[in-house]
Amino acid sequence: MSSPGSPAVLRSRRYRVAVFTATHLDFGKGIAEGVLEFARRRPAWDIVLVAPVGELARLQPGRDRLEGIIGHLARGFDPAVLRSIGACSVGVSNLCAGPFPVPRILNDDRRTGALAAEHLLERDFRRFVYLGIDGHNYSTEREAGFRERLADGGATLHAVPAGLETWGGRLLPAVRDWLAGLPKPVGVFAANDFLATKFMRRVLDAGWQVPEDVAILGVDNERIQCAVSPVALSSVALDTARMGFLAAERLDRLMAGARDPGGDTLVPPKGVVARASSDAVAVTDPFLRQVHRYIRDHLHEGIGIAEIARAVNASRRTLERRFLDARGTTPYRELTLARVRRAKDLLANTDESVEAIASETGFSEARFLTQNFKKAVGMTPSAFRRRRG
């Protein structure tokens, strides 16, 4: 017979677990979905509450009894309060820098910043702006990753006015002057999608084009927010379902009495979901901008150099000379790289077959996609998808 403190007895208990997260956002929904997926594999788990973060403050000793809590545990969080209702806890918020009093499962925010930089560098941007949120550690970490990757690429990061994240509905004169003074084209990375959309509106109000003058990229892939942005917003998607699952797994061990070393576990982001707000190549020549816009809008049609030349009212010879003079490359090479970039986005963010992606990116056959993709990226489309998955 098992002793009262043995693992077998502990595992016979029922565990009442509550999840406190931003349930109105895709971020919070992903966390909750990951926790629920784990709970389906643990019959002893009872998810008694999935609630907004603010409800956490309403817990009262003597009235509420929980064995486990997963949530956005941030400023003012007192683990003694949770212990007083009997709960072990795991955090999923990186608002505060560590060390933190309870274990956390966090997005790898430095990697998030590096992915954003790689996305914009790949589109030949060399001047950049980071829009952060003061006092939020995830923003600080994303900026650090962005800066580090840009430094490797020899790029320039421009400073922003203080308090930029608090802009209201109108464009302040000082901000308008700052926007006018920014060298164009410029790539902008914002700490989250809401800040990115807010900035995009200010850019458009000032008369600049998105993405040709200012390419913009956010974080969280809040799908409704990205869709209702004036120009569909590109965003770094986080693996929040994985974060929720790992948080539940860690909480399960804590509730069973296992020792936990503490500290943070980092989960890599899924990757960039590319939309129209960053779908440009950084060029200043109006003629080349027209060419790239045509390529972007007709890529799926299997266009060739002859079609591009006709669309911009130029001879093939003129088109090739303008590219060679301004870009040191050929229009065919630019067209192929645009197709490869689009293929990378589809491979990372959809389950479509390589054959379907070849058709959507203008390659006549999957084997031509594979040949050109391997030459540009250094691996086959299937290997790229496995590495990102």
C-alpha positions as CSV (number, residue, x, y, z in Angstrom):
1,M,0.0,0.0,0.0
2,S,1.2,3.5,-0.8
3,S,2.2,5.8,2.0
4,P,0.1,9.1,2.3
5,G,2.9,11.2,0.7
6,S,3.7,8.8,-2.1
7,P,3.4,9.9,-5.8
8,A,0.7,7.3,-6.3
9,V,-1.5,8.9,-3.6
10,L,-0.7,12.4,-4.9
11,R,-1.7,11.4,-8.4
12,S,-5.1,10.2,-7.2
13,R,-6.1,13.7,-6.2
14,R,-8.2,16.1,-8.3
15,Y,-6.5,19.3,-9.3
16,R,-8.6,22.5,-9.6
17,V,-6.8,24.8,-12.0
18,A,-7.6,28.3,-13.1
19,V,-6.1,30.2,-16.1
20,F,-5.9,34.0,-16.0
21,T,-5.0,35.5,-19.3
22,A,-5.9,38.1,-21.9
23,T,-8.9,36.1,-23.2
24,H,-10.0,38.9,-25.6
25,L,-6.7,38.6,-27.5
26,D,-5.3,35.8,-29.7
27,F,-2.3,35.7,-27.4
28,G,-4.5,34.8,-24.4
29,K,-6.7,32.4,-26.4
30,G,-3.5,30.6,-27.5
31,I,-2.3,30.2,-23.9
32,A,-5.7,28.9,-22.8
33,E,-5.9,26.5,-25.8
34,G,-2.5,25.0,-24.9
35,V,-3.5,24.6,-21.2
36,L,-6.8,22.9,-22.3
37,E,-4.9,20.5,-24.6
38,F,-2.7,19.4,-21.7
39,A,-5.7,19.1,-19.4
40,R,-7.4,16.7,-21.9
41,R,-4.5,14.3,-21.3
42,R,-4.9,14.6,-17.5
43,P,-8.2,13.2,-16.2
44,A,-7.3,14.5,-12.7
45,W,-7.3,18.1,-13.9
46,D,-10.4,20.2,-13.6
47,I,-10.2,23.6,-15.4
48,V,-12.6,25.5,-13.2
49,L,-12.0,29.0,-14.6
50,V,-10.6,30.7,-17.7
51,A,-10.8,34.4,-16.9
52,P,-9.4,37.8,-17.8
53,V,-6.2,38.8,-16.0
54,G,-8.0,41.3,-13.7
55,E,-10.0,38.5,-12.1
56,L,-6.8,37.2,-10.4
57,A,-7.0,40.0,-7.9
58,R,-10.4,38.9,-6.8
59,L,-9.2,35.6,-5.4
60,Q,-9.8,35.4,-1.6
61,P,-8.3,32.9,0.9
62,G,-11.1,30.9,2.6
63,R,-13.5,31.4,-0.2
64,D,-11.4,30.2,-3.2
65,R,-9.6,26.9,-3.2
66,L,-7.3,26.1,-6.2
67,E,-4.4,23.7,-6.6
68,G,-2.9,25.5,-9.6
69,I,-2.9,28.8,-11.4
70,I,-1.5,29.7,-14.8
71,G,-1.5,33.4,-15.7
72,H,-0.1,36.8,-16.5
73,L,1.7,37.3,-13.2
74,A,3.3,40.7,-13.3
75,R,3.8,43.8,-11.2
76,G,2.5,43.6,-7.7
77,F,2.2,39.9,-7.9
78,D,2.5,38.3,-4.4
79,P,3.0,34.5,-4.5
80,A,2.1,34.4,-0.8
81,V,-1.5,35.3,-1.7
82,L,-1.7,32.3,-4.1
83,R,-0.1,30.0,-1.6
84,S,-2.8,31.1,0.9
85,I,-5.5,29.6,-1.3
86,G,-3.3,26.5,-1.8
87,A,-2.2,27.2,-5.3
88,C,1.0,26.4,-7.1
89,S,1.5,28.9,-9.9
90,V,3.3,29.3,-13.3
91,G,3.6,32.6,-15.1
92,V,3.3,33.3,-18.9
93,S,4.0,37.1,-18.9
94,N,7.3,38.8,-19.6
95,L,6.2,42.3,-18.4
96,C,8.8,42.1,-15.6
97,A,12.5,41.2,-15.8
98,G,13.6,38.2,-13.9
99,P,14.4,36.7,-11.5
100,F,10.8,36.0,-10.8
101,P,9.3,34.4,-7.6
102,V,7.6,31.6,-9.6
103,P,8.6,29.6,-12.7
104,R,7.6,31.1,-16.1
105,I,7.1,29.9,-19.6
106,L,7.9,32.9,-21.9
107,N,8.1,33.7,-25.5
108,D,11.7,34.1,-26.7
109,D,11.6,37.9,-27.2
110,R,15.2,38.3,-28.3
111,R,14.6,35.8,-31.0
112,T,11.4,37.6,-31.9
113,G,13.4,40.8,-32.5
114,A,16.0,39.0,-34.6
115,L,13.3,37.4,-36.8
116,A,11.8,40.9,-37.4
117,A,15.2,42.2,-38.4
118,E,15.9,39.3,-40.7
119,H,12.5,39.8,-42.4
120,L,13.2,43.4,-43.2
121,L,16.9,43.0,-44.0
122,E,15.8,40.3,-46.5
123,R,13.8,43.0,-48.3
124,D,16.9,45.2,-48.6
125,F,16.0,47.7,-45.9
126,R,19.0,49.3,-44.3
127,R,17.5,52.0,-42.1
128,F,15.2,51.1,-39.2
129,V,13.1,52.3,-36.3
130,Y,12.0,50.3,-33.3
131,L,8.8,51.3,-31.5
132,G,8.9,50.1,-27.9
133,I,6.8,50.4,-24.7
134,D,8.7,51.8,-21.7
135,G,8.8,49.6,-18.6
136,H,7.7,46.4,-20.4
137,N,10.5,43.8,-20.3
138,Y,9.2,42.0,-23.4
139,S,9.6,45.2,-25.4
140,T,13.1,45.7,-24.1
141,E,14.1,42.2,-25.0
142,R,12.6,42.5,-28.5
143,E,14.5,45.7,-29.1
144,A,17.8,44.0,-27.9
145,G,17.3,41.1,-30.4
146,F,16.4,43.6,-33.2
147,R,19.5,45.7,-32.5
148,E,21.8,42.7,-32.3
149,R,20.7,41.3,-35.7
150,L,20.8,44.7,-37.3
151,A,24.3,45.3,-36.1
152,D,25.3,42.0,-37.7
153,G,23.9,43.3,-41.0
154,G,25.6,46.8,-40.7
155,A,22.2,48.6,-40.6
156,T,21.2,51.9,-39.0
157,L,18.7,52.1,-36.2
158,H,17.1,55.6,-35.8
159,A,16.0,57.0,-32.4
160,V,12.3,57.8,-31.8
161,P,10.7,60.6,-29.8
162,A,10.1,59.9,-26.1
163,G,6.6,58.8,-25.2
164,L,5.9,57.6,-28.8
165,E,3.7,54.8,-27.5
166,T,1.3,57.3,-25.9
167,W,0.3,59.1,-29.1
168,G,-3.3,59.9,-29.4
169,G,-5.7,60.1,-32.3
170,R,-4.0,63.1,-34.0
171,L,-0.5,63.5,-35.3
172,L,1.5,65.8,-33.0
173,P,3.5,68.5,-34.8
174,A,6.8,67.3,-33.3
175,V,6.0,63.7,-34.5
176,R,5.1,65.0,-38.0
177,D,8.5,66.7,-38.2
178,W,10.3,63.6,-37.0
179,L,8.5,61.5,-39.6
180,A,9.4,64.0,-42.3
181,G,13.0,63.8,-41.3
182,L,13.2,60.0,-41.4
183,P,15.2,58.8,-44.4
184,K,13.0,56.7,-46.7
185,P,12.6,53.9,-47.3
186,V,12.7,52.7,-43.6
187,G,11.7,49.5,-41.9
188,V,9.7,49.8,-38.7
189,F,9.4,47.1,-36.0
190,A,6.8,47.7,-33.2
191,A,6.6,45.8,-29.9
192,N,3.1,44.6,-30.7
193,D,0.4,44.8,-33.3
194,F,-1.6,47.6,-31.7
195,L,1.3,49.9,-31.5
196,A,2.2,49.0,-35.1
197,T,-1.3,49.9,-36.3
198,K,-1.3,53.1,-34.4
199,F,2.0,54.2,-36.0
200,M,0.8,53.1,-39.4
201,R,-2.1,55.5,-39.2
202,R,0.2,58.3,-38.3
203,V,2.5,57.5,-41.2
204,L,-0.4,57.5,-43.7
205,D,-1.8,60.7,-42.2
206,A,1.6,62.3,-42.9
207,G,1.3,61.3,-46.6
208,W,3.8,58.5,-46.7
209,Q,3.2,55.2,-48.4
210,V,3.1,51.8,-46.6
211,P,5.1,49.7,-47.4
212,E,7.0,51.5,-50.2
213,D,8.2,54.4,-47.9
214,V,7.7,52.8,-44.5
215,A,7.5,49.0,-44.1
216,I,5.9,48.0,-40.8
217,L,6.0,44.8,-38.8
218,G,4.3,44.0,-35.4
219,V,4.2,41.1,-33.0
220,D,1.5,38.7,-31.7
221,N,-0.3,38.1,-35.1
222,E,-3.6,39.4,-33.6
223,R,-5.5,38.4,-36.7
224,I,-8.4,40.8,-36.4
225,Q,-6.1,43.7,-35.6
226,C,-3.8,42.8,-38.5
227,A,-6.7,42.6,-40.9
228,V,-8.3,46.0,-39.9
229,S,-5.1,47.9,-40.1
230,P,-5.2,50.5,-43.0
231,V,-2.7,48.2,-44.8
232,A,-2.8,44.5,-43.7
233,L,-0.2,44.2,-41.0
234,S,2.7,41.8,-41.1
235,S,3.5,40.3,-37.7
236,V,5.7,37.9,-35.8
237,A,3.5,35.0,-34.7
238,L,4.2,33.6,-31.2
239,D,3.7,29.9,-30.3
240,T,1.3,30.7,-27.5
241,A,-0.4,27.3,-27.6
242,R,3.0,25.7,-27.0
243,M,3.6,28.2,-24.1
244,G,0.3,27.2,-22.5
245,F,1.0,23.5,-22.9
246,L,4.4,23.8,-21.3
247,A,3.1,26.0,-18.5
248,A,0.5,23.3,-17.8
249,E,3.1,20.5,-17.9
250,R,5.3,22.4,-15.4
251,L,2.3,23.2,-13.1
252,D,1.4,19.5,-13.2
253,R,4.8,18.6,-11.8
254,L,4.6,21.3,-9.1
255,M,1.2,20.2,-8.0
256,A,2.5,16.6,-7.7
257,G,5.2,17.8,-5.3
258,A,8.2,17.7,-7.6
259,R,11.0,20.1,-7.0
260,D,11.3,22.9,-9.6
261,P,14.6,24.7,-10.2
262,G,12.7,28.0,-10.9
263,G,13.6,30.4,-13.7
264,D,12.2,31.0,-17.2
265,T,11.7,28.6,-20.1
266,L,11.8,30.3,-23.5
267,V,9.6,29.2,-26.4
268,P,10.8,30.2,-29.9
269,P,8.3,32.3,-31.9
270,K,6.6,30.6,-34.9
271,G,7.9,33.1,-37.5
272,V,6.8,36.1,-39.5
273,V,3.3,36.2,-41.1
274,A,4.0,38.4,-44.1
275,R,1.2,40.7,-45.2
276,A,1.0,43.9,-47.3
277,S,2.6,46.2,-44.7
278,S,6.1,44.8,-45.3
279,D,5.6,43.4,-48.8
280,A,8.1,45.7,-50.5
281,V,11.8,45.9,-51.5
282,A,13.6,49.0,-50.3
283,V,14.2,51.1,-53.4
284,T,14.0,54.8,-54.0
285,D,13.9,54.9,-57.8
286,P,10.2,55.5,-58.8
287,F,10.6,53.3,-61.9
288,L,11.9,50.4,-59.8
289,R,9.2,50.9,-57.3
290,Q,6.7,50.5,-60.1
291,V,8.4,47.3,-61.2
292,H,8.4,45.8,-57.7
293,R,4.8,46.7,-57.2
294,Y,3.8,44.9,-60.4
295,I,5.8,41.9,-59.4
296,R,4.2,41.9,-56.0
297,D,0.6,42.1,-57.4
298,H,1.1,39.6,-60.2
299,L,3.6,37.1,-58.8
300,H,1.0,34.3,-58.7
301,E,0.3,34.7,-62.5
302,G,3.6,33.2,-63.6
303,I,4.8,36.5,-65.2
304,G,8.1,36.8,-67.0
305,I,10.4,39.7,-67.9
306,A,8.5,40.5,-71.1
307,E,5.2,41.0,-69.1
308,I,7.0,43.2,-66.6
309,A,8.6,45.4,-69.3
310,R,5.2,45.9,-71.0
311,A,3.5,46.8,-67.7
312,V,6.0,49.6,-67.0
313,N,6.2,50.8,-70.7
314,A,9.9,49.9,-71.1
315,S,11.9,47.7,-73.4
316,R,13.5,44.6,-71.9
317,R,16.9,46.2,-72.5
318,T,16.0,49.3,-70.6
319,L,14.5,47.3,-67.7
320,E,17.7,45.2,-67.4
321,R,19.9,48.3,-67.6
322,R,18.0,50.1,-64.9
323,F,18.2,47.1,-62.6
324,L,21.9,46.6,-63.2
325,D,22.7,50.3,-62.6
326,A,20.6,50.7,-59.4
327,R,20.6,47.2,-57.9
328,G,23.6,45.5,-59.4
329,T,21.4,42.6,-60.4
330,T,18.9,41.5,-63.1
331,P,15.1,41.8,-63.1
332,Y,14.9,38.0,-63.5
333,R,16.9,37.6,-60.3
334,E,14.6,40.0,-58.4
335,L,11.6,38.2,-59.7
336,T,13.0,34.8,-58.6
337,L,13.9,36.1,-55.1
338,A,10.3,37.6,-54.8
339,R,8.9,34.2,-55.5
340,V,11.2,32.5,-53.0
341,R,10.3,35.1,-50.3
342,R,6.6,34.4,-50.9
343,A,7.2,30.6,-50.8
344,K,9.0,31.0,-47.5
345,D,6.0,32.8,-46.0
346,L,3.6,30.1,-47.3
347,L,5.8,27.3,-46.1
348,A,6.1,28.8,-42.6
349,N,2.5,29.8,-42.1
350,T,0.3,27.3,-44.1
351,D,0.0,23.6,-44.5
352,E,-0.2,23.8,-48.3
353,S,1.8,21.3,-50.3
354,V,5.0,22.2,-52.1
355,E,3.1,21.7,-55.4
356,A,0.4,24.2,-54.4
357,I,2.9,26.7,-53.2
358,A,4.8,26.4,-56.5
359,S,1.6,27.3,-58.3
360,E,0.8,30.2,-56.0
361,T,4.3,31.7,-56.4
362,G,4.5,31.6,-60.2
363,F,6.8,28.6,-60.6
364,S,5.4,26.3,-63.2
365,E,6.4,23.1,-61.4
366,A,7.4,22.1,-57.9
367,R,10.8,21.0,-59.1
368,F,11.6,24.6,-60.3
369,L,10.5,26.0,-56.9
370,T,12.8,23.4,-55.2
371,Q,15.8,24.3,-57.4
372,N,15.5,28.0,-57.0
373,F,14.6,27.8,-53.3
374,K,17.6,25.6,-52.5
375,K,19.9,28.0,-54.4
376,A,18.6,31.1,-52.5
377,V,18.0,29.6,-49.0
378,G,20.5,26.8,-48.9
379,M,17.9,24.0,-48.3
380,T,14.9,22.5,-49.9
381,P,11.4,23.8,-49.2
382,S,10.6,20.6,-47.2
383,A,13.7,21.0,-45.1
384,F,12.9,24.7,-44.5
385,R,9.4,23.7,-43.3
386,R,10.7,21.0,-41.0
387,R,13.2,23.4,-39.4
388,R,10.5,26.0,-38.8
389,G,8.0,23.5,-37.6
